[in-house]
Amino acid sequence: NHPNECVQSLFYNRKKKSILYVYLKRDDPHCRLRISSISLRNLRLRRPTNRLQILSKEILHCGSFVEFDPNNEIILTFSPTKRVFKVWDLLTYKLRFYFSSEEVEEVKISQGLLLVIYKRKKSHVSLRVLCVFTGKVLRSLNHMLRR
């Protein structure tokens, strides 16, 4: 860890035998989240500067989040400025798909599925179930609220 970096979270990527970490640079006026990967081999050899910047073109300012899901082998990111959720492959770090909506309240990850919960309306809450691998909508429904 560099003295100018403030680590926000760590994740052990078993498949790649590396540590992923999310950090902020203390001197960054935009408070941009960054993600790096360092192999266990480089850690053992005490070469922490031999790291790979991942999702480097993804701009994640304060209020953004990064969630690692080893079961589905994905990384979920959220950018509040654009209201965009992106699903990345945990092995290749390539974008699988994304979705955006001002109305999304929450996203839950389950085995093979994403549950997208939309903001509550007067009479219902809209839900959408997506395939975590393709982003294809598997089911849409409106859950009626009791009065």
C-alpha positions in Angstrom: 0.0 0.0 0.0 1.3 3.4 -1.0 1.2 6.1 1.6 -1.0 8.2 -0.8 -3.6 5.5 -1.1 -6.5 4.8 1.2 -7.7 1.2 0.8 -11.5 0.9 0.9 -11.9 -2.9 0.4 -10.0 -6.1 -0.3 -11.1 -9.2 -2.2 -9.2 -12.5 -2.8 -9.7 -13.6 -6.4 -9.2 -17.4 -6.0 -9.3 -18.1 -9.8 -6.6 -15.6 -10.6 -4.6 -16.1 -7.3 -4.6 -12.4 -6.7 -5.8 -9.7 -4.3 -8.1 -7.0 -5.7 -8.3 -3.8 -3.8 -10.4 -0.7 -4.1 -8.7 2.5 -3.0 -8.8 6.3 -3.2 -5.8 8.5 -3.8 -5.6 11.0 -0.9 -4.5 13.8 -3.3 -7.3 13.2 -5.8 -9.7 16.1 -5.6 -12.4 14.1 -7.4 -12.3 11.2 -4.9 -12.2 8.6 -7.7 -12.3 5.0 -6.7 -9.6 2.8 -8.3 -9.2 -0.9 -8.5 -5.9 -2.8 -8.7 -4.9 -6.4 -8.7 -1.7 -7.8 -7.3 -0.7 -11.5 -7.7 0.0 -13.5 -4.6 3.3 -14.4 -6.2 4.3 -10.7 -6.3 3.2 -10.3 -2.7 5.3 -13.2 -1.6 8.3 -11.8 -3.5 7.7 -8.4 -1.8 7.0 -6.7 -5.1 3.8 -4.8 -4.3 4.4 -2.2 -7.0 3.9 -5.0 -9.7 0.2 -4.5 -9.9 -2.4 -4.3 -12.6 -4.9 -1.4 -12.7 -8.3 -2.9 -13.6 -11.4 -1.2 -14.9 -9.1 1.8 -15.4 -11.5 3.5 -17.8 -14.4 3.2 -15.4 -14.9 6.5 -13.6 -16.2 5.8 -10.1 -16.5 9.0 -8.0 -17.5 9.2 -4.3 -20.9 7.6 -3.8 -20.0 4.9 -6.2 -19.6 1.3 -5.1 -17.8 -1.8 -6.2 -19.0 -5.3 -5.1 -17.2 -8.5 -5.8 -19.2 -11.7 -6.2 -17.1 -14.9 -6.3 -20.1 -17.2 -6.8 -21.1 -15.7 -10.1 -17.6 -14.5 -10.9 -18.6 -10.9 -11.4 -17.8 -7.4 -10.2 -20.8 -5.1 -9.9 -20.1 -1.4 -10.1 -22.5 1.6 -9.6 -21.9 5.2 -10.7 -24.4 7.5 -9.0 -23.7 10.5 -11.3 -24.8 8.5 -14.4 -27.1 6.1 -12.4 -25.4 3.2 -14.2 -24.9 -0.4 -12.9 -22.2 -2.4 -14.7 -21.5 -6.1 -14.4 -17.9 -7.1 -15.2 -16.3 -10.5 -15.6 -14.2 -11.4 -12.6 -11.7 -13.4 -14.6 -11.2 -11.2 -17.7 -12.3 -7.8 -16.2 -14.4 -7.3 -19.4 -17.8 -5.6 -19.3 -20.6 -8.2 -19.5 -23.5 -5.8 -19.6 -24.9 -2.6 -18.0 -28.2 -1.1 -17.2 -29.3 2.4 -16.2 -32.3 3.9 -14.6 -33.2 6.8 -12.4 -35.8 4.5 -10.9 -33.5 1.7 -9.6 -33.6 1.6 -5.8 -31.5 -1.5 -5.1 -29.8 -4.5 -6.8 -29.5 -7.9 -5.1 -27.2 -10.7 -6.4 -28.1 -14.3 -6.2 -26.8 -17.5 -7.8 -27.1 -16.7 -11.6 -29.5 -13.8 -11.1 -29.7 -10.1 -10.4 -32.8 -8.8 -8.8 -33.4 -5.2 -9.7 -35.8 -3.4 -7.4 -37.3 -0.1 -8.6 -38.5 2.8 -6.5 -41.8 2.3 -4.8 -44.8 3.7 -6.6 -48.2 4.4 -5.0 -49.6 1.0 -5.6 -46.7 -1.3 -6.4 -42.9 -2.0 -6.6 -41.5 -3.0 -9.9 -39.1 -5.9 -9.9 -36.9 -7.3 -12.7 -34.9 -10.5 -12.7 -31.9 -10.5 -14.9 -29.5 -13.3 -15.9 -26.2 -12.3 -14.3 -24.2 -13.7 -17.2 -26.0 -11.9 -20.1 -28.2 -9.2 -18.6 -31.2 -10.7 -20.3 -34.5 -9.9 -18.5 -35.9 -13.2 -17.3 -38.9 -11.9 -15.6 -40.6 -8.5 -14.9 -43.3 -8.0 -12.4 -45.1 -5.4 -10.3 -45.5 -6.4 -6.7 -48.8 -4.9 -5.5 -48.7 -3.1 -2.2 -51.4 -3.6 0.5 -53.3 -0.6 1.7 
